[in-house]
Amino acid sequence: MDDATLLSRVKSGLAVTGTHTDAILRSKALAVKQLMLNAGVSQEQVETDLGIETLTIGVNDIWNLGSGDVSFSPAFGMLLTQLKAVSTDA
């Protein structure tokens, strides 16, 4: 999946329209995608509907961070764990 498609799917999941936030959303989407890959989720699983939804939840979690405040929601962690398990089963 190319970066433009990923951005489009994340924006759709967040109900974001227009292009004024594209740069920051793209940056956050790529960061969460890399986090997922580094955690052991396969590229194939990242690109599934559940993978994109998990990535979108992660982007939402870090959308408005305060200084030094980085945390992901329990939903992101739970879905990440499931995607990792499926990735290692393949």
TAZI-V60213 format. One record per pair of residues at least 12 apart in sequence whose C-alpha atoms are under 8 Angstrom apart, sorted by the first residue. I is the first residue (numbers start at 0). J is the second residue. D is the distance in whole Angstrom. If there is no record, write none. Layout:
i: [I I]
j: [J J]
d: [D D]
//
This chain:
i: [0 2 2 5 5 6 6 6 6 8 9 9 9 9 9 9 10 12 12 13 13 24 27 27 27 28 28 28 31 31 31 32 32 35 35 38 39 39 39 40 40 40 40 40 40 41 41 44 44 44 45 49 50 53 53 53 54 56 56 57 57 57 60]
j: [46 25 29 28 51 21 24 25 28 51 24 28 51 52 54 55 24 52 55 55 59 58 58 61 62 54 55 58 54 57 58 45 54 54 79 83 83 86 87 79 82 83 84 86 87 83 86 82 85 86 82 78 82 75 78 79 75 74 75 71 72 75 72]
d: [7 8 8 8 8 7 7 6 7 7 8 7 7 8 8 5 8 7 6 7 7 7 6 8 8 7 7 6 6 6 7 7 6 8 7 7 6 7 8 8 6 4 8 6 8 7 5 6 8 7 8 8 7 6 6 7 8 8 6 6 8 6 6]
//
